[in-house]
Amino acid sequence: MYILIKYKIKVGNELNSAAIIADANCTKTCFNLSIVLLLSSVLYEIFKINYIDVLGSLVIAYYAFKEGREAFEKARTSKIDPHCNC
């Protein structure tokens, strides 16, 4: 997955495509969330402490909130031309 992210960013920069770069960032977010889920599940299986899953879900919730806030901020500050034929 990490190699896919690097190549998407490389291709997006070469083509000057904001859509491909945004897709790479989305893939990076999914990758990070998957790592958090995997780590919390493995740590729960090893130590059998119920709160490890809770901490993992709190990390996922924080990350989702941060990404959502960033997306709303970008949408609010970007200038969208209604006459654009793109």
C-alpha atoms as one frame of an Amber mdcrd trajectory, in Angstrom:
protein
   0.000   0.000   0.000   2.861   2.366   0.849   4.384   1.858  -2.613   1.000
   2.563  -4.203   0.763   5.865  -2.308   4.249   6.929  -3.421   3.521   6.140
  -7.077   0.147   7.899  -6.995   1.812  11.041  -5.646   4.588  10.767  -8.237
   2.134  10.352 -11.118  -0.117  13.101  -9.756   2.799  15.523  -9.612   3.999
  14.575 -13.094   0.511  15.037 -14.568  -0.200  18.057 -12.356  -3.437  16.335
 -11.313  -5.014  17.425  -8.049  -7.467  14.508  -8.299  -4.722  11.859  -8.332
  -2.895  13.543  -5.459  -6.164  13.713  -3.484  -6.699  10.013  -4.171  -3.181
   9.303  -2.897  -3.963  11.221   0.287  -7.185   9.235   0.688  -5.242   5.994
   0.270  -2.740   7.227   2.875  -5.570   7.934   5.319  -7.055   4.461   4.800
  -3.608   2.927   5.277  -3.070   4.787   8.566  -6.502   3.802   9.865  -5.854
   0.169   8.942  -2.554   0.231  10.840  -4.260   1.624  13.957  -6.963  -1.042
  13.756  -4.424  -3.822  13.241  -2.217  -2.665  16.118  -5.091  -2.284  18.563
  -6.451  -5.715  17.645  -3.058  -7.403  17.972  -2.347  -5.692  21.301  -5.768
  -6.765  22.567  -5.084 -10.371  21.574  -1.705 -10.327  23.285  -2.588  -8.576
  26.547  -6.368  -9.239  26.777  -6.992  -5.705  28.066 -10.367  -4.425  26.913
  -9.318  -0.784  26.994  -6.812  -1.277  24.191  -9.688  -1.562  21.709 -11.240
   1.559  23.198  -7.985   3.478  22.766  -7.726   2.275  19.169 -11.251   3.439
  18.425 -10.517   6.821  20.034  -7.448   7.224  17.829  -9.564   6.367  14.767
 -12.276   8.827  15.846  -9.715  11.594  16.401  -8.100  10.940  13.016 -11.482
  10.932  11.261 -12.457  14.185  13.009  -9.158  15.814  12.030  -9.499  14.738
   8.392 -13.132  15.860   8.251 -12.287  19.257   9.719  -9.500  19.658   7.161
 -11.850  18.738   4.310 -14.481  21.260   5.445 -11.793  23.923   5.816 -10.546
  23.299   2.270 -14.095  23.374   0.912 -14.852  26.614   2.718 -11.711  28.426
   1.572 -11.541  27.244  -2.052 -12.892  29.455  -4.760 -15.177  27.530  -7.086
 -15.915  29.145 -10.448 -19.521  28.323 -11.466 -18.672  29.105 -15.103 -15.856
  26.602 -15.257 -16.272  23.913 -17.932 -14.070  21.402 -16.149
